[in-house]
């Protein structure tokens, strides 16, 4: 009897020494805050983090995994990263983005970086997507999942069911939120947490501002063209040199011919003054984000420069900063001016950003 009791106690002791591989170890709830690396000099500022979605290490890592996982598409063929590729500054190198079932849209997926500042500098209800169709980053994260041309899901119930049945995701949601239950709100929160980490701030322009390199004479002349109302006049929409974002985070009709099938912000607001107005993209990382404009009509940066120089079109809603040059036939930049402006724009490339292992799923 004593022998049997000893054996039973021995097994009990051995069992008590083993950690639960799920709850007691790597998948236990972990609210460790994520330390966001926001530049603090050269005009950079902090951006607001929603009180109901504080960034955590577990949340960011889960968001990153989901961003790269085709499980979010209806047929398990397409992830967020399919159209937002790290090598292209999280833009799509194709002229038009294709969906999970091969459907082709009428826009190219925009790049994803420095999105957090939109909430600070755009105080309207129209912030994300080319047409302002999402009011915040969390809604922006869910939009493509339900878009029939993009990820093709009929509703969020089928998406959540796939994730809930997965061998890994319930435990990862437990680690991020303290519960195995997967909801639309939680899904939106972690994807947007990851997207807020996508900060590009180490271009040659930034290095020159930090006195880590010297600008070339061509870059200097291009910079002066950029900020001159009598030359390029770019800064009204893309920010002056005291702003490091190179966008005003707003919406403008920049002189493209208006496509009645894609009316921009008007599709969202129904206001006549919004016809042809699209979100101003940042000018950072332009070498990685071709083709250009919301409809990918320009393949090279020099085509874009030539468009603003002499190709803008009149319409009822064209921005005054564009229309004021119609009478003189455009900007009238010389060939050297255009080359210098190009070299300045190329100095905004941040190759460190597109190669940062924090952003790339192994």
BANUKOL-412758 format. One line per field, with one value per residue (C-alpha): residue number from 1; residue in one letter; x, z, y. Coordinates in steps of 0.25 Angstrom, whole numbers, plus 5000, padded with zeros to 4 digits. Layout:
BEGIN
k	(NUM/...)
r	(A/...)
px	(X/...)
pz	(Z/...)
py	(Y/...)
# end
This chain:
BEGIN
k	(1/2/3/4/5/6/7/8/9/10/11/12/13/14/15/16/17/18/19/20/21/22/23/24/25/26/27/28/29/30/31/32/33/34/35/36/37/38/39/40/41/42/43/44/45/46/47/48/49/50/51/52/53/54/55/56/57/58/59/60/61/62/63/64/65/66/67/68/69/70/71/72/73/74/75/76/77/78/79/80/81/82/83/84/85/86/87/88/89/90/91/92/93/94/95/96/97/98/99/100/101/102/103/104/105/106/107/108/109/110/111/112/113/114/115/116/117/118/119/120/121/122/123/124/125/126/127/128/129/130/131/132/133/134/135/136/137/138/139/140/141/142/143/144/145/146/147/148/149/150/151/152/153/154/155/156/157/158/159/160/161/162/163/164/165/166/167/168/169/170/171/172/173/174/175/176/177/178/179/180/181/182/183/184/185/186/187/188/189/190/191/192/193/194/195/196/197/198/199/200/201/202/203/204/205/206/207/208/209/210/211/212/213/214/215/216/217/218/219/220/221/222/223/224/225/226/227/228/229/230/231/232/233/234/235/236/237/238/239/240/241/242/243/244/245/246/247/248/249/250/251/252/253/254/255/256/257/258/259/260/261/262/263/264/265/266/267/268/269/270/271/272/273/274/275/276/277/278/279/280/281/282/283/284/285/286/287/288/289/290/291/292/293/294/295/296/297/298/299/300/301/302/303/304/305/306/307/308/309/310/311/312/313/314/315/316/317/318/319/320/321/322/323/324/325/326/327/328/329/330/331/332/333/334/335/336/337/338/339/340/341/342/343/344/345/346/347/348/349/350/351/352/353/354/355/356/357/358/359/360/361/362)
r	(X/X/X/X/X/X/X/X/X/X/X/X/X/X/X/X/X/X/X/X/X/X/X/X/X/X/X/X/X/X/X/X/X/X/X/X/X/X/X/X/X/X/X/X/X/X/X/X/X/X/X/X/X/X/X/X/X/X/X/X/X/X/X/X/X/X/X/X/X/X/X/X/X/X/X/X/X/X/X/X/X/X/X/X/X/X/X/X/X/X/X/X/X/X/X/X/X/X/X/X/X/X/X/X/X/X/X/X/X/X/X/X/X/X/X/X/X/X/X/X/X/X/X/X/X/X/X/X/X/X/X/X/X/X/X/X/X/X/X/X/X/X/X/X/X/X/X/X/X/X/X/X/X/X/X/X/X/X/X/X/X/X/X/X/X/X/X/X/X/X/X/X/X/X/X/X/X/X/X/X/X/X/X/X/X/X/X/X/X/X/X/X/X/X/X/X/X/X/X/X/X/X/X/X/X/X/X/X/X/X/X/X/X/X/X/X/X/X/X/X/X/X/X/X/X/X/X/X/X/X/X/X/X/X/X/X/X/X/X/X/X/X/X/X/X/X/X/X/X/X/X/X/X/X/X/X/X/X/X/X/X/X/X/X/X/X/X/X/X/X/X/X/X/X/X/X/X/X/X/X/X/X/X/X/X/X/X/X/X/X/X/X/X/X/X/X/X/X/X/X/X/X/X/X/X/X/X/X/X/X/X/X/X/X/X/X/X/X/X/X/X/X/X/X/X/X/X/X/X/X/X/X/X/X/X/X/X/X/X/X/X/X/X/X/X/X/X/X/X/X/X/X/X/X/X/X/X/X/X/X/X/X)
px	(5000/5011/5018/5006/5004/5019/5017/5004/5011/5023/5014/5007/5020/5025/5012/5012/5026/5021/5017/5004/5009/4998/4993/5005/5015/5016/5001/4998/4992/5003/4999/5014/5013/5020/5030/5027/5040/5035/5045/5046/5054/5053/5038/5033/5022/5016/5002/4990/4988/4973/4970/4963/4974/4987/4999/5005/5016/5006/4996/5007/5012/4998/4995/5008/5004/4990/4995/5003/4993/4984/4974/4967/4963/4951/4959/4972/4980/4982/4987/4988/5003/4999/4995/5004/5017/5029/5039/5030/5028/5015/5009/5005/5015/5004/4996/4983/4982/4976/4966/4966/4958/4966/4957/4964/4960/4961/4972/4986/4987/4994/5006/5005/5014/5013/4998/4998/4999/4987/4978/4986/4986/4973/4962/4951/4943/4949/4964/4968/4967/4969/4954/4954/4944/4950/4949/4960/4971/4963/4952/4963/4968/4955/4950/4958/4954/4940/4942/4937/4948/4959/4958/4944/4938/4923/4923/4932/4925/4932/4946/4944/4940/4953/4962/4954/4956/4971/4981/4989/4980/4971/4984/4990/4978/4978/4992/4988/4974/4973/4962/4962/4949/4953/4944/4944/4948/4960/4964/4963/4971/4983/4985/4984/4994/5004/5001/5004/5018/5021/5029/5038/5048/5062/5063/5075/5067/5065/5080/5084/5074/5082/5095/5099/5101/5102/5092/5096/5095/5084/5076/5077/5072/5061/5057/5056/5047/5039/5036/5035/5022/5028/5034/5029/5019/5018/5018/5004/4999/5011/5016/5027/5041/5038/5028/5034/5022/5022/5007/4996/4987/4976/4969/4970/4967/4981/4977/4975/4963/4951/4947/4932/4934/4943/4940/4948/4943/4930/4927/4927/4921/4912/4916/4919/4931/4938/4937/4951/4957/4967/4976/4989/5000/5013/5025/5034/5039/5035/5045/5038/5023/5022/5013/5007/4994/4982/4979/4994/4994/5008/5020/5031/5034/5038/5024/5018/5027/5023/5009/5009/5018/5009/4998/4988/4974/4963/4950/4940/4947/4962/4970/4973/4988/4987/4978/4986/4996/4986/4988/5003/5002/5007/5019/5029/5040/5053/5059/5069/5059/5051/5064/5067/5053/5054/5067/5061/5049/5059/5066/5053/5055/5057/5063/5064/5049/5047/5057/5054/5052/5042/5033/5035/5029/5040)
pz	(5000/5004/4991/4983/4990/4987/4973/4972/4979/4970/4957/4964/4966/4952/4946/4955/4950/4935/4930/4922/4908/4905/4917/4926/4916/4902/4900/4913/4913/4911/4910/4909/4903/4889/4888/4876/4869/4865/4861/4870/4862/4848/4850/4853/4864/4872/4866/4874/4878/4881/4896/4893/4884/4892/4884/4890/4886/4885/4877/4867/4865/4863/4853/4845/4844/4839/4830/4823/4824/4812/4822/4822/4807/4804/4796/4804/4793/4796/4808/4811/4807/4793/4789/4799/4797/4806/4794/4788/4801/4804/4790/4778/4767/4757/4750/4756/4768/4766/4776/4782/4770/4759/4758/4754/4761/4755/4765/4770/4785/4791/4800/4815/4823/4833/4833/4848/4845/4837/4850/4855/4842/4835/4844/4835/4834/4821/4824/4817/4803/4791/4792/4807/4809/4823/4835/4843/4842/4849/4838/4828/4832/4830/4817/4807/4815/4811/4797/4787/4777/4787/4798/4793/4807/4807/4822/4834/4840/4831/4833/4848/4847/4839/4849/4861/4855/4852/4861/4864/4864/4877/4885/4879/4881/4896/4897/4891/4898/4909/4902/4891/4885/4872/4868/4856/4866/4871/4857/4852/4865/4863/4848/4850/4861/4852/4841/4851/4852/4838/4839/4828/4833/4828/4814/4808/4811/4825/4826/4820/4830/4841/4835/4832/4817/4808/4797/4783/4775/4767/4779/4785/4772/4772/4786/4783/4771/4780/4790/4780/4776/4763/4759/4764/4774/4780/4794/4795/4795/4799/4810/4812/4817/4831/4830/4828/4823/4809/4809/4814/4817/4809/4796/4783/4769/4763/4749/4744/4734/4742/4740/4742/4747/4758/4764/4776/4789/4782/4783/4798/4800/4788/4788/4775/4780/4783/4768/4764/4778/4783/4795/4794/4794/4801/4792/4800/4794/4780/4774/4780/4778/4763/4755/4759/4762/4767/4754/4751/4738/4739/4739/4742/4751/4739/4733/4746/4746/4731/4734/4745/4736/4724/4724/4735/4730/4734/4741/4750/4763/4759/4771/4770/4772/4758/4751/4754/4744/4732/4726/4725/4719/4731/4740/4729/4735/4727/4724/4735/4745/4743/4745/4758/4763/4760/4767/4780/4779/4778/4791/4798/4796/4809/4806/4820/4822/4811/4816/4831/4837/4847/4835/4827/4831/4831)
py	(5000/5010/5006/5009/5022/5026/5023/5032/5043/5042/5044/5055/5063/5060/5065/5078/5081/5082/5096/5097/5099/5108/5116/5115/5119/5126/5129/5135/5149/5159/5174/5178/5192/5193/5204/5212/5218/5232/5242/5253/5264/5271/5274/5260/5259/5248/5244/5239/5225/5221/5219/5207/5201/5203/5197/5184/5175/5163/5172/5177/5163/5157/5168/5166/5151/5154/5164/5154/5142/5139/5133/5146/5144/5136/5126/5126/5132/5146/5154/5169/5168/5163/5177/5184/5179/5183/5184/5194/5202/5194/5198/5190/5190/5186/5196/5191/5182/5169/5162/5148/5143/5150/5162/5175/5188/5202/5207/5203/5200/5212/5211/5209/5217/5229/5226/5230/5244/5245/5244/5256/5265/5261/5265/5262/5249/5245/5240/5227/5220/5228/5233/5236/5224/5220/5229/5223/5212/5201/5203/5204/5190/5183/5190/5181/5168/5170/5177/5167/5171/5170/5159/5154/5151/5151/5155/5155/5143/5134/5141/5140/5125/5122/5129/5122/5108/5111/5103/5116/5128/5126/5125/5137/5146/5141/5146/5159/5161/5151/5143/5132/5139/5145/5157/5168/5179/5171/5167/5182/5186/5177/5180/5195/5193/5187/5198/5209/5203/5206/5218/5223/5234/5231/5236/5244/5256/5253/5250/5263/5270/5263/5268/5253/5256/5267/5270/5271/5284/5278/5273/5287/5294/5283/5286/5301/5298/5289/5301/5312/5318/5323/5309/5295/5300/5286/5290/5294/5280/5272/5281/5291/5287/5288/5277/5263/5256/5262/5261/5270/5258/5264/5262/5270/5270/5271/5273/5259/5258/5253/5239/5238/5224/5228/5241/5241/5247/5250/5235/5237/5250/5253/5267/5273/5280/5267/5262/5257/5259/5248/5247/5254/5243/5245/5247/5238/5225/5229/5220/5208/5212/5213/5213/5227/5234/5226/5220/5217/5225/5229/5219/5228/5240/5249/5246/5251/5264/5266/5265/5276/5284/5284/5274/5277/5278/5289/5284/5290/5285/5286/5291/5306/5303/5296/5305/5318/5313/5310/5324/5323/5309/5301/5302/5305/5297/5296/5282/5285/5289/5276/5268/5275/5273/5259/5258/5264/5255/5243/5248/5245/5230/5222/5208/5205/5205/5195/5185/5187/5172/5178/5180/5167/5154/5143)
# end
